[in-house]
């Protein structure tokens, strides 16, 4: 069912993608005082209103995060987790890790039967797949330490959207209805995501009274309004009634972690991104470090040599991801080695005119993880120059498909991002190792890559994307498009992308992204052409001459809003 649902949703997105992407790119949205770009126009508007009231970028980012839980239920969430990269106008940089955690009763073989056979339905479906949510704790932490406004003020727009409702556009109605059969399985989900048991239609008023009540409790009581009391009781009742293992102790013991960002350079620019347990930042920096050893001209874009070179670099980066990356609180991640310029030069020197088969880059003793493309990203900058890049998820589209009865929000199915069993490739082929095995209290590995680029100590680009394993490759190519090829930010986001993740050994590509002769030349070099599919949905802001330029991805349905 999960595969069928994903396939239908992918087809729907692909049709819209083909019709939008190759139209002449519109100019980026312009603003002088602030810009918010997210996957939901309503959420972007909420962020801008916070900025107009005098809030800073962190205030707006927190408001957008709560609003997305209402207006973008497939991935916006209070039942999941995420990562936030912050750069303040005084140059201070930090990151907040509010990734979900494995419950205390989780163990390495919990998704295997007595014979050791992997049971993917347990890690992908139902409450057995749910990790301890981190979004509420993370957003509140960010607001209290780096924001300027009160929680009740930044959460109020989300409460109103949930309580009074908003009109469903065609795309959101279709998105909900693609999961109609799954929602019918659970009375709590049927109550919210169907109209008295029937599918929604465009123009319906979508009201979420239970979610509004939960948001009010959070506004009144802070983190205790979610991790303790009535909402916590509802979470545990829902989870345990369906065989899950999250406890009150798990909720009460959840806290976000503030971590130092990964900071590197690419040519004349500084790259500020997320470190483990997000693998995306390491993968991005390692790949940029390799590519720093080659110069691309404008005429190289889209050529077989360009795609071949980037593909070979990605093979090395994703192979290292599989072997070395996990939660740094549980595993000694060799970040300095992986992100060193010297190591990147060694890898670059291995690139030649012939493709290196993936099985010759790293041993194939691995375990696999499924990482859904249904994530969401938003970028924010205020009139003071404070910048925030945030990526958040509940894993699959609509997470576990299970709404917490009486609380109105969806549980994640994030436990599937752990390495569940050695030698078990999944439908997406993303691989991991012992570094990402299931352990109590551990954060599962992610590909989320929220990133801020600066030049001469000023922000020039805020960028990130959903897309599971395709996230770092999407972010990488937008950065290259903007920095190396001089595209404006909307052109950089719109341009067709390709993807390679070491295993499977193939180049996936977007519709009309590879011409026949480019494919032929790549195959002559030993590359394998894979699947045509949509790769990421980037939400980005560029800063040029003190003007904020916002670009939402035509592959999605979001909006850039500035003032």
N, C-alpha and C positions, 0 to 999 in steps of 0.2 A: 504493500500500500504506500509506504514511504517513497519507494522508487517511482511508482505510478504518479503520485501527487507531484513529486519534483519534476518529472518529465512534462506533465501538463503545464505546470507553472513556467518551466523553462521555455516551452513552445510559445506560450502567451507573451513572455518577455521578448523572445527572439523576433516575433512578428512586429512588435512595437519598435524594437531596436532597429530593424531593417528600414522601417518607414521614417525614423527620426534621424538616424546617425549621419546619413549621407546628404541630407539637406544642407544648404549653405549654413555654416555655423553662425549663430547670432553673436552680436557683440557681448562680452561679459557684462554682467550687471554692475553698475558703478555706484560707489558710495564714498562720502568724505568722512563720515563720523562713525561708521560701523558697518559690519557685514556679517550675516549669518547664512550659511549654506547647509541645508540638511535634506533628507529624503522626503520631507513633508513640508509643503508650503505653510500649513497652519503652524507647525512647530517653528519654522524659520521666522514667521511673523511674531510669534511669542517672544523669541529671542531678541528681535529688534525692538519690541516694545519695552523690554527690560533695559536695553541700552538707552533708549530715549528717556527713560525715567532716571537715568544717571547711574545705572548699574554698570559694573565692569564686565569684561569678557567671561570671567568665571561665573558671575551671577547669571549671565545669559546662557552659558553652556549648561548650567544646572537646570534652568528653566526649560531649555530645549530638551534635555534628557527626560524630565518628567512629562513634558508634552508629547514626546514621541511614544511614550507608553500608552497614550490615549489615541493618537492619530495615526500611528504606524505600528499596529499590533504584531505584524509578522516578525519584527526584529527589535523595535523600540520596546523598552521593558523596565519593569521594576522587579521582575522575577529572574533576571539573568545577571550579567556582569559586563565589565569592560575595562578600558584603559584610557587615561587622559594625560596628554602631554601639555604642559603649561610653560609659556615663556612670558615673563612680566616685562614691563617697559623699562625696568632698570637692568635688564639682562639676566635676572634670576631665572633659572630653568629647573623644572622638576617634573616628575611623573607620578600619577596615582594609579595603583594597581588595585582594581576592585573586581578581579576575575573570580568566578565561582570556585568553591573548594569542594573536595571530596568529603562526604560525611565521615564521622568518626568510625562508623561501623563498616566503611568501605574496605575492600581488600583486593589484592592483585588478581584473584581468580573468580571474582564475583560475576563475571559474564561468561563463564565456562560451565559446561555440565560436568558430571562426575567422571566422564571419560576425557575431559580436557578439550572438548569441542567448543569453539567460540559460538556464542548465542547473541548475534547482533541485535535482535529485537529487544533484548533486555537493556542494552546501552543506548538504544535509539528511540524506544517507545515506552510510554507509561511512566509512572513515578520512580521506577527503578533507575531511570536515566537522568534524574534530576540532581544537580549539584546544589550546594548551599548558595543562595543568591547573594550577590555583592553590590548590586547597583545602588540601592538606597543608601547603604553605608558609605559608598564611595562618593556619591554626589553630595551628601551632607558633609562629609569630611572636606571636600574641595571647597564648598561654600563657606564653612566655618573658618577655614584657614586662609583662603585666598579671595573670598568674595567680600562684598560690602553690604549686602542686603539681608533681610531676615528671611528665614526659610518659608514662612507663611506667605510672604509676598512673591517669591519666585515660583512657588508651587500653585498659587491661586489660579493662574491661567489654565493649567492642566486640570484642576478641579472643575472649573467652569465648562471646559470642553467635554469632560466626562459626564457631568451632571446634566447639562443642558443639551448635550449632543451636538453633532455636526452632520452636514449633508454628505452622504457617501457619493463620491464620484465613481465613474465607471470602473476605473482601474482598481480602486480599493475594494469595491463590491466584488469584482471578479477575483481578486486575490483571496478574499475571505471564502468565496464560493468554491475555489479550487480545493479547499480543505473541508468541504461540506460533510462528506461521509465520515471523516475523522472526528469532526465536532459532534456528530450525532451519537458517537460511542459513549460520550460522557455527558450526563445531565447538566453539569455545571458549565460545560463548554457550549452545549446546545442552547442554553439559556442566553448566552451572550452573543454567540457568533452565528445564530440563525434567527429568523423572524418567526417566532412561534413554530419552529420546526421546518420552516420553508426558507429557501435561499433569499438573501438580500438582493435588491435591485438598485440600480443607479437612482439617486434622488431620495432614497430612504434616509430618515433621521436615525443616526447611530448613537444611542444613549447607553451609558455605562454607569449606572447608579452605584453598583457595588464597588467599582473601581474608585469612584468619587469619594465614597466613604473611607476607603483605605487611604487615599491621598490626604483626606482631612485628618485622619489619625496621625499620619506622618508629619503633616504641617503643625499639628498641636504638640506632638510628643517627640519629634525628631526620630532618631534611629529606633528608640524604644517603641514607637508607634508601629513598627514593622517587625522587629526582631523579638519583641515581647508582647504580652497582652493578647487582645482579641485576634489580631491578624496572625500572630505566631500560632495561636491555637488552631486557627482555620487552616494554616499551611500544614501543620503536623497531622491534623485530622484527615485532610485530603490525601496527603502523601501516604500515610500509614494504612489508610483504608484500601489503597490500591497496591500495597506490597512494597512501598518505598522505605528508605532507611533513615531519612533526615529526622533529627530529634530536636527538642527544645534546646538542648545543650549545644547542638551544632549552630543553631541560629544565634543564641546568646554569645557564642564565642567567635562569631565572624567579625573581623575588622579589616579594613583596607590597609594597604601598605604603601607608604610613600617611598619611592625609589629614585635613585639618581638616573637621569636619562642617559642613553647612549649618545655620545657626541663625537662626530667625525667631520671630515672635510671632503668635499668633492670639488676639485679645481678651486675656484675662488669663493666657494660657498661653504657655510657650516651646516651640517645636518644634525638635527636634534630629534631623536626618535625613542621608541619604547624598547626597553630591554626585556629579558626573560622575567616571567613565564611567557611573554610574547616572543615568538621566534621571528616575527616580521621585521623588527628593527635590525637584528643581527643579519638576517638574510639581505635586507636592503643595503646596509653598509658594506657587507662583504662583496656584494655584486658591484656596487658603485666603486669600491676600491679596485676591483679587477678592471672595470671599464675605464678607470682613470688613466690607464696605460695606453689607451688608444684615442685618437682624435677622429671624430665624425664630422663630415661636412654636411651641409644641408641636402646635397644630392644623394647622400648615403641612406637617408631615411627610407625604410621599406624595402631596401635592397636585400638580396640573399646574403651578402657579406655582413651587413648590419645585423640581420636576424640570427645568422649563424654565430656571430661573436657573442651576442647577448645570450643566446641559448646555451652555449658552452659555459659561460660564466654562471648562469643559473643552475646548471647541473652540479657544479662544485658547491655552490651555496646551499642547495637543497639537500645534497648528500651530507654535508656537515650538519644541517638542521636535524636530519633524521638520527644522526648518531649522538650529537652532543647537547641538544637543547632540551630543557625541562625547567621545572620550578627551582630557582636558585636557593630557596630555603631548604630544599631536599637533595639537591644535586649540584656538584661543583662544576658549573658551566665555564669552559675556557674562553670567556668573552675576549680577553686581551689578545689571545692567539687568533681567534676567528676574525677579529676586526682590525688586525694589524696590516699596515701597508706592505710590509715585507712579505707576509704570507700571501697577500693578494697578488703581488708581483710573481711569486713562485707559481701560483695557479695560472696567471695570465700567460706565463711562458710555456705552459702546457697546451695552450690553444693553438691549433694549426688549421690548415685548409680542410682537414678531414675531421668529421665529428668523432668524438670519443664515445663509444657505447657506454651506457650508464653502468653496466655490470663491470666495467673496467675502472670506474671512478671510486667505488666503495664496495665493500662486501655486502652481500644480500642477506645477511643475518639480521633481520629487522622484524619489528612489530608494526602494526598499522593503526591509524586513527582515521576516523571520518570527521571531516570538518566542513560543515554546511556553508554554502555561499550566502545564506540568509542572515546577514549581519547588517549594521547600519553605521554610517559615519557622519559626523558633522564638524564643521570648521567655523570658528568665531574670532573676530577681532573687534576691539572697541576703539573709541576716539583717542584713547591714551596710548595705544600701541600694544596693549596686552593681547596675547594670542593664545587660543586654545584649540587643540586638535584631539577629538574624542571618537573612539570606535567602540561599539557596544553590541551585544548579541544575546540571544537565547538559543543559539545554535541553529537547528532546523527552522524552516519557515513556520512560525507560530510555535516554536519550541516543541514541547512534548504534546501539544494540542490540548493540554489539560488546564482548565481554568480552576483556580482555587475557589471552591464554593463559598459564596458570601463575600469574597474579597475582590473578585473581578479581574484578576490578572493571571497571565499564563505562567506556568512553570517551564523552566528550561529543560533541555535534554543534553546538557553540556558534558555529562560523564563520558559520552562517546568520543570526546576529544582526547581522552587518555589512550595510551597504547594498551589494548585489551588482551591481545594474545600474539606472541611471536609467530610470524609466518602467515598471518591472515590478512591478505590485501582486501581492501574494501572497494566499493564501487567508484571511489574517486582516486584510489591508489596512493594517498598521502601516507608516508611511512614515518615511524618513530622508533624508539629503542627503550632500553632500561631507564634512560633518563626521564621518560614520560610514563612510567608504569604507575598504576593506581596505588596510592598510599593514603591513609587517613589524614585529613587536613591539608592535603596537597592541592595546589592549583594546577589545572590541566593546561597543557601547552596550547598556544594559539598562534595564528598567523597575522593577527591584527597589527597594523602598522601606522598608527597616528604619527604624523611627522610635521615638523616645522623647519623651514629652510631660512637661514639668515645670510646676509652679506654685509660686511663692514658694520657688524653689530646692529643691524636693522632687519626685521622680518621681511622676507620677500615672497614666501610661499607657505601656505598652510594646506595640508593635503592628507587624504586618507581614503579608504574604500572598504566596502564589504567584499565578500567573494571567497571566503575560506582560503585554500592554498593559493588562490590567484591574487590575493591581496598584495603581497610584496611586489609581484610582477606588474600589477596595474599601477601601483604607486611609483615604482621605478620608471616605467615608460612615460608617465605624465611628467615626472621630474626631468627626464632626458628630453622630452618634447619641448619643454619650456626653457631649459637651460642651454641645451646643446643645439637645438634646432630653431630657436627663436619664435616658436609658435606663441600666439596669445593664449591665455589660460583656458579659454573656451575651446579653442582649436586643439590644445594639448590634451584636454579631457575627451573631446569627441573622437580623436584619431583612433583608427582600429588598432587593436592590441593582439598580442600572441602570448603564449604561456608554455613554459617547460618546468617540471618539478622533479627532475631526475628519474623518478619512477612514477608512472610508466614513462618509458623512453620515447616520447613523442612531442611534437609541437602542435598544440591546440591553437586555434586562430578564430577570429571573428568573421562574420559574413563580409565578403568582398575585401577581406584584409590581406589576402595573399593572391597575387596573380598567378596564372598557370606557369609562366616562365620562372617566377621566383620559386614556386614549389619544385619545379624540375631541377633548378640549380641547387636548392637545398638538399634534394634527394641525391644529387650527384656528389655532394659533400658528405653523404652518409647520414643525413638527418632523416627522421621518420615523421611523416605528416600525420597528424592525429585528427581530432574532432573539431568541427565548426561549432562554436558556442559563444555565449556572452561572457566577457571576462571583466568583472568588477563593475562598480557604479561609484565613480569618484565624485566627492564633493570638495571643492577647492577654492581657495582665495589667493590671489596674487596682489602684491602691493607695489605700485609703480608711481613715482612722483607724488607720494602722499595720497594717492587715490587707491581705494579698495576695489578690486575687481573680482566678482564672484562668479563661479561657474558650477552649475549642477549638471550631472551626467544625463544625456538623452537616453541612456540605457535604463534609467529609472524614471521616477515621477516626482522628483523633488523640486526645490526652488532656492534660488539665491535671492536674498532680500537685503537691501542696503538702504542707508539714508545719509 
